[in-house]
Amino acid sequence: MNSIKSYISEHKDRMLNELLELLKIPSISANSDYEKDVIKTAESVKSHLEKAGCDHVEICETPGYPIVYGEKIISNDLPTVLVYGHYDVQPPDPLDLWDSPPFEPVIKETQLHPDGAIFARGSCDDKGQFFMHVKALEYMTKEGQLPCNVKFMIEGEEEVGSESLSWFVPRNKEKLANDVILISDTGMIAKDVPSITTGLRGLSYVEVEVTGPNRDLHSGLYGGAVANPINILTKMIASLHDENNHITIPGFYDKVEELSREERNKMAEAPFSLEDYKSALDIEAVYGEAGYTTNERNSIRPTLDVNGIWGGYTGEGAKTVIASKAYAKISMRLVPHQDWHEITDLFKKHFEAIAPKGVTVEVKPHHGGQGYVTPIDNIGYQAASKAYKTTFEKTPIPQRSGGSIPIVALFEKELKSKTILMGFGLDSDAIHSPNEHFGVWNYFKGIETIPWFYKYFSELSTKA
């Protein structure tokens, strides 16, 4: 593996340009207008896996967008690593907040990325990160450094709930059989502070609709006499948190695990500057559930947030109406042991119960997933830790993430294997936001580190 740095140096420009070309394809799974682009991206991923050295690659059809499967099997006596990633991306809206077009990637220097960062939708989440694994495979196969078998499963629906993956995995257990699952769809604490994500939050995502009168009404003739769905909806949403920002849905916290003071103290050892955090977001103060720190609020505590709200007239100028309908999209991030189906039902019952007379309420569940915690005493984690230690010269810190990758719990249930989350992004990379970016240094550091995981996992598997 000692030749990896020289290999990257020799092929650096090509590796970067190949990623930039992939980022140009607008693979937005949430919008059916981009169906052809999503399919085109799957075909591109297939081509890259073939060129990287996979002996067998196929585009597997599903009820939704296809899954790209590839494999390089050296020997049945060797351990197998299954790499998961996703080629779909979030919608880029609002477009006017981007400094450059989201699907015309550019490399710009930033304070955190003096070597440059790739600005484009999907650069960090997750095209740039799964592509590190493709390039790591290329190195290992071209240089004869692959110490174990590898399989790839790259899907196109992660940003909309991975419904087709939930259909695909149980039907392909033998094809996907592995000894460990490796994912890079998370981040690390800082460029000089490597970390391994050991916990993910679950997710429940719903859309609500409040209906009042049978048509939009003149606000002068009817204002104050009939229920205004927008006013009602905002009051209902506001009531979902109390004065301590504690979620008021009955039963919501029943299965929430309270971490011990010892565990919370261990979490607090991770480097964190509250002032830098506020400065990066341009806010005067943080906000959240009373009794918990910022890092605890966004990792080990459940949340409820409005992701979008609309209704009535929102165009230019004035139109004095009482809207017939008002809408909101709401996500709830869940901690381990909270079942997303149960939480969705609790939300539905509560939201319908608090609606006043004069309006009707409909709650439409979208998608969700379970939370996940991986132990740090398994050989997968140990191999990842040694890999980071080799390339960063620092032992990584185990860290729970506030994000969700719902299919991780599905993998453990169906494939009976642990997932190791080796992310190389940063919290400041603006994933899901305008001006998403991924450091060029981070991209190549991932390519450098991943082969060491294979080496150490193979060695530890042999000893086990």
C-alpha positions in Angstrom: 0.0 0.0 0.0 3.0 2.3 0.3 2.7 3.1 -3.4 -0.7 4.7 -3.1 0.6 8.3 -2.7 2.7 8.0 -5.9 -0.2 6.5 -7.8 -2.5 9.3 -6.7 0.2 11.9 -7.7 0.6 10.3 -11.1 -3.2 10.1 -11.9 -4.4 13.1 -9.9 -5.7 15.2 -12.7 -7.6 12.3 -14.4 -9.1 11.1 -11.1 -10.4 14.7 -10.4 -11.7 15.2 -13.9 -13.6 11.9 -13.9 -15.4 13.0 -10.7 -16.2 16.4 -12.2 -17.8 14.8 -15.3 -19.9 12.6 -13.0 -21.1 15.7 -11.1 -22.3 17.3 -14.2 -25.2 14.8 -14.5 -28.3 16.1 -12.6 -29.3 12.8 -11.0 -32.2 14.2 -8.9 -34.2 11.3 -7.8 -36.9 13.4 -6.1 -38.0 15.0 -9.5 -39.3 12.7 -12.2 -38.2 15.3 -14.8 -34.7 14.1 -14.3 -35.4 10.4 -14.8 -33.2 10.1 -17.9 -30.3 11.8 -16.0 -30.6 9.4 -13.1 -30.4 6.5 -15.5 -27.5 8.1 -17.3 -25.7 8.4 -14.0 -26.2 4.7 -13.3 -24.7 3.8 -16.7 -21.7 6.1 -15.9 -21.1 4.4 -12.6 -21.2 1.0 -14.3 -18.6 2.2 -16.8 -16.3 3.5 -14.0 -16.5 0.2 -12.0 -15.6 -1.7 -15.1 -12.6 0.5 -15.8 -11.5 0.3 -12.1 -11.1 -3.5 -12.3 -14.4 -5.1 -11.4 -14.7 -8.5 -13.3 -18.5 -8.3 -13.3 -20.7 -5.2 -13.3 -24.5 -5.0 -13.9 -27.3 -2.6 -13.7 -30.0 -4.3 -11.7 -33.5 -3.3 -12.4 -35.8 -2.5 -9.4 -39.4 -1.2 -9.1 -37.7 2.3 -9.1 -34.3 3.5 -10.1 -31.7 0.8 -10.8 -28.9 -0.4 -8.5 -25.4 -0.7 -9.9 -23.7 -3.9 -8.7 -20.1 -4.8 -9.3 -17.6 -7.3 -7.9 -14.0 -8.3 -7.9 -13.7 -11.8 -6.4 -10.2 -13.1 -5.9 -10.8 -16.2 -3.8 -13.6 -17.7 -1.7 -11.1 -18.1 1.1 -10.7 -14.4 1.5 -13.0 -12.0 3.3 -15.4 -9.8 1.3 -16.0 -6.1 1.6 -19.3 -4.7 0.4 -19.1 -1.0 -0.6 -22.4 0.9 -0.5 -23.0 4.4 -1.9 -25.7 6.4 -3.8 -25.5 8.2 -7.1 -28.7 10.3 -6.7 -28.5 13.8 -5.3 -30.8 16.3 -3.5 -32.6 18.9 -5.5 -30.4 22.0 -5.8 -33.1 24.5 -4.9 -33.0 27.4 -4.2 -30.9 28.0 -7.3 -30.5 31.8 -6.7 -28.4 31.0 -3.6 -25.7 29.2 -5.5 -22.6 31.1 -6.3 -22.1 28.9 -9.4 -24.5 26.5 -11.2 -25.0 23.3 -9.2 -24.3 21.0 -12.1 -21.4 22.9 -13.5 -18.7 21.9 -11.0 -16.0 24.4 -10.2 -12.9 24.2 -7.9 -12.4 27.2 -5.7 -10.1 27.9 -2.7 -11.8 28.5 0.7 -10.5 29.2 4.1 -10.9 25.5 5.1 -9.8 24.2 1.7 -6.7 26.1 0.5 -6.1 23.3 -1.9 -9.5 23.9 -3.4 -13.0 22.5 -3.0 -15.3 21.1 -5.6 -18.5 23.1 -5.7 -21.4 21.1 -7.1 -24.5 19.3 -6.0 -23.5 15.8 -5.0 -19.8 16.6 -4.6 -19.8 15.4 -1.0 -23.2 13.7 -0.7 -22.5 11.2 -2.1 -20.8 11.1 -5.6 -17.5 12.4 -4.4 -17.4 10.0 -1.5 -18.4 6.8 -3.2 -16.2 7.6 -6.1 -13.2 7.5 -3.7 -13.9 3.8 -3.3 -14.0 3.3 -7.1 -10.6 5.0 -7.4 -9.2 3.1 -4.4 -10.2 -0.1 -6.2 -8.5 1.1 -9.4 -5.3 1.5 -7.5 -5.5 -1.9 -5.8 -6.3 -3.8 -8.9 -3.9 -2.0 -11.2 -1.0 -2.3 -8.7 -1.9 -5.8 -7.5 -2.6 -4.6 -4.0 -6.2 -5.9 -3.5 -6.0 -8.2 -0.4 -9.6 -9.4 -0.3 -12.8 -9.6 -2.4 -14.9 -6.5 -3.0 -18.5 -5.9 -4.0 -20.2 -2.6 -4.9 -23.8 -1.7 -4.5 -24.5 1.9 -5.6 -28.2 2.9 -5.6 -30.2 5.8 -7.0 -32.9 6.5 -4.4 -31.1 7.2 -1.1 -32.3 10.8 -1.1 -36.0 9.7 -1.4 -36.0 6.8 1.1 -34.2 3.9 -0.6 -37.5 2.1 -1.2 -36.2 0.0 -4.1 -33.1 -0.9 -2.1 -35.4 -2.3 0.6 -37.0 -4.4 -2.1 -33.6 -5.5 -3.7 -31.6 -6.5 -0.6 -33.8 -9.3 0.7 -34.1 -10.8 -2.8 -30.3 -10.8 -3.3 -28.8 -12.0 -0.1 -26.4 -14.4 -1.7 -25.2 -11.9 -4.3 -24.6 -9.4 -1.5 -23.0 -11.8 1.0 -20.1 -10.1 2.8 -18.0 -9.9 5.9 -18.3 -6.1 6.4 -20.1 -3.2 4.8 -18.1 -0.1 4.1 -19.8 3.3 3.5 -18.5 6.8 3.0 -21.6 9.0 3.3 -20.7 10.8 6.5 -18.0 13.2 7.7 -15.2 13.7 10.1 -14.6 16.2 12.9 -12.0 18.2 11.0 -9.3 17.8 8.4 -6.7 17.2 11.2 -9.1 15.3 13.5 -10.2 12.1 11.9 -13.3 10.4 13.2 -15.4 7.3 12.6 -19.2 7.6 12.8 -20.5 4.9 15.2 -24.1 6.0 15.3 -26.8 7.3 13.0 -30.2 8.8 13.7 -33.4 7.3 12.2 -35.9 9.3 10.3 -39.6 9.8 9.9 -40.7 12.2 7.1 -44.3 13.4 6.6 -46.3 15.9 4.7 -49.3 17.6 6.3 -52.2 19.3 4.6 -54.7 21.6 6.4 -58.0 22.5 4.5 -60.4 25.2 5.5 -63.0 26.7 3.1 -63.7 25.1 -0.3 -61.9 27.9 -2.2 -59.6 30.8 -1.6 -61.6 33.7 -0.1 -61.3 37.5 -0.1 -59.5 38.4 3.1 -61.6 41.5 3.6 -65.0 39.9 3.1 -64.2 36.7 5.1 -61.2 37.6 7.3 -62.0 37.0 11.0 -65.1 34.9 10.2 -63.6 31.6 8.9 -60.6 29.6 9.9 -57.4 30.5 7.9 -55.6 27.3 7.2 -52.2 29.0 7.1 -52.8 30.6 10.5 -54.0 27.3 11.9 -51.1 25.3 10.5 -48.5 27.7 12.0 -50.2 27.5 15.4 -50.3 23.7 15.2 -46.6 23.5 14.2 -45.6 25.9 17.0 -47.4 23.7 19.6 -45.2 20.7 18.7 -42.4 22.1 20.9 -42.8 23.5 24.5 -40.8 26.3 26.1 -37.8 24.0 26.6 -37.9 22.9 22.9 -39.1 19.5 24.1 -41.3 17.7 21.5 -44.9 17.6 22.8 -46.2 14.5 20.9 -47.4 12.0 23.6 -45.2 8.9 23.7 -42.5 10.5 21.5 -39.7 10.0 24.1 -40.9 6.6 25.5 -38.1 4.6 23.9 -35.4 7.3 23.7 -32.2 6.0 25.3 -30.6 8.3 27.9 -26.9 8.1 27.6 -24.9 7.9 30.9 -22.9 10.8 32.1 -19.8 8.8 31.4 -20.7 8.4 27.7 -21.7 12.1 27.4 -18.4 13.1 29.0 -16.6 10.9 26.4 -18.4 12.7 23.6 -17.4 16.0 25.0 -13.8 15.2 24.5 -14.1 15.7 20.8 -12.7 19.1 19.7 -15.5 21.7 19.3 -15.6 25.4 19.4 -19.0 26.9 19.9 -17.8 30.3 18.7 -16.5 28.9 15.5 -19.7 26.9 15.1 -21.8 30.1 15.4 -19.5 32.1 13.2 -19.6 29.5 10.4 -23.4 29.8 10.4 -23.5 33.5 11.0 -25.8 33.2 14.1 -25.6 34.9 17.4 -26.8 32.0 19.5 -27.5 28.3 19.3 -30.9 26.9 19.9 -32.3 23.6 21.0 -33.6 21.2 23.7 -32.8 22.5 27.2 -30.3 20.4 29.2 -28.1 19.3 26.3 -25.1 20.6 24.5 -25.0 21.5 20.8 -23.2 18.3 19.9 -25.7 16.2 21.9 -28.7 18.0 20.4 -27.6 17.1 16.9 -26.6 13.5 17.5 -28.1 11.7 20.5 -31.4 13.5 20.8 -34.4 13.2 18.6 -35.7 16.3 16.7 -38.7 17.6 14.8 -38.2 20.2 12.1 -40.3 21.9 9.4 -38.5 21.5 6.1 -41.0 23.5 4.0 -44.3 25.4 4.4 -46.5 26.9 1.8 -50.0 28.0 0.9 -52.0 31.0 -0.4 -50.4 33.6 -2.7 -46.6 33.8 -2.8 -46.0 35.6 -6.1 -44.9 39.1 -6.7 -47.0 41.9 -5.4 -50.2 41.5 -3.3 -53.2 39.3 -3.4 -55.4 39.5 -0.4 -56.8 36.0 0.1 -57.5 33.5 2.8 -56.1 30.3 1.3 -58.2 27.2 1.1 -55.2 25.0 1.9 -51.9 25.1 3.7 -49.1 22.6 3.6 -45.9 21.6 5.4 -43.2 19.0 5.1 -41.8 17.8 8.4 -38.9 15.5 9.3 -38.2 13.9 12.6 -34.7 12.6 13.3 -34.9 9.6 15.7 -32.4 7.9 18.0 -31.8 4.2 18.3 -34.8 2.2 19.7 -37.3 4.7 18.3 -39.3 2.9 15.6 -40.0 5.2 12.7 -43.3 3.5 11.9 -44.4 4.0 15.5 -43.3 7.6 15.6 -45.1 8.4 12.3 -48.3 7.0 13.8 -47.9 9.0 17.0 -47.3 12.2 15.0 -50.4 11.5 12.8 -52.7 10.8 15.7 -51.5 13.9 17.6 -51.5 16.3 14.7 -55.0 15.3 13.7 -56.2 15.5 17.4 -55.0 19.1 17.9 -56.7 20.5 14.7 -59.5 22.9 15.7 -63.0 22.8 14.3 -63.3 24.6 11.0 -60.4 22.8 9.3 -59.6 19.2 8.3 -56.1 17.7 8.5 -54.4 15.0 6.4 -51.0 13.6 7.3 -49.2 11.8 4.5 -46.2 9.6 5.5 -43.3 9.8 3.0 -40.4 7.6 4.1 -38.2 6.8 7.1 -35.7 4.4 8.6 -34.3 3.1 11.8 -31.3 4.5 13.7 -28.1 2.5 14.1 -25.2 2.1 16.5 -22.1 0.0 15.6 -19.8 -1.3 18.3 -16.1 -0.2 18.3 -14.8 -3.6 19.3 -15.4 -5.4 16.0 -12.6 -6.0 13.5 -14.2 -3.7 10.9 -13.9 -0.7 13.2 -10.4 -1.7 14.3 -9.3 -1.9 10.6 -10.8 1.5 9.9 -9.1 3.0 13.0 -5.7 1.6 11.9 -6.3 2.9 8.3 -6.9 6.4 9.6 -4.0 6.2 12.0 -1.7 5.2 9.1 -2.6 8.1 6.8 -3.5 10.8 9.3 -1.0 9.8 11.9 -3.8 10.2 14.5 -6.2 7.7 16.1 -9.7 8.6 14.9 -12.4 9.5 17.4 -15.6 7.5 17.5 -18.5 9.9 16.9 -22.3 9.7 16.7 -23.8 11.5 13.7 -27.0 13.5 13.5 -27.7 12.3 10.0 -29.6 9.3 8.8 -28.7 6.5 6.4 -31.9 4.4 6.9 -30.6 1.4 5.0 -27.8 0.6 7.5 -30.2 -1.0 9.9 -31.7 -2.9 6.9 -28.3 -4.3 6.0 -27.7 -5.7 9.5 -31.1 -7.3 9.6 -31.0 -8.9 6.1 -27.3 -9.4 5.5 -26.2 -10.0 9.1 -23.1 -7.9 8.8 -21.8 -4.7 10.5 -21.4 -1.4 8.7 -18.3 0.8 9.0 -18.8 4.5 8.3 -15.6 6.0 6.9 -16.6 9.5 6.0 -14.2 12.2 4.7 -16.5 15.2 4.4 -16.8 18.1 6.8 -19.9 19.6 8.5 -19.1 22.8 6.6 -19.5 21.1 3.2 -23.1 22.4 2.9 -24.7 19.0 1.9 -28.4 19.4 1.0 -27.7 23.2 0.8 -26.7 25.7 -1.8 -23.0 25.7 -2.6 -22.4 22.1 -1.5 -18.7 21.3 -1.8 -16.1 18.7 -1.1 -12.4 19.4 -0.5 -10.0 18.2 -3.1 -7.6 17.3 -0.3 -10.4 15.3 1.4 -11.2 13.5 -1.9 -7.6 12.3 -2.4 -7.1 11.6 1.4 -10.1 9.2 1.1 -8.5 7.4 -1.9 -5.3 7.2 0.1 -6.9 5.8 3.3 -9.4 3.3 1.9 -6.8 0.7 0.6 -5.3 0.5 4.1 -8.7 -0.5 5.4 -8.7 -3.5 3.0 -5.2 -4.4 4.1 -5.9 -4.3 7.8 -9.3 -5.9 7.5 -7.8 -8.8 5.6 -5.1 -9.2 8.3 -7.5 -9.0 11.2 -9.9 -11.4 9.5 -7.1 -14.0 9.1 -6.2 -13.7 12.8 -9.8 -14.0 13.9 
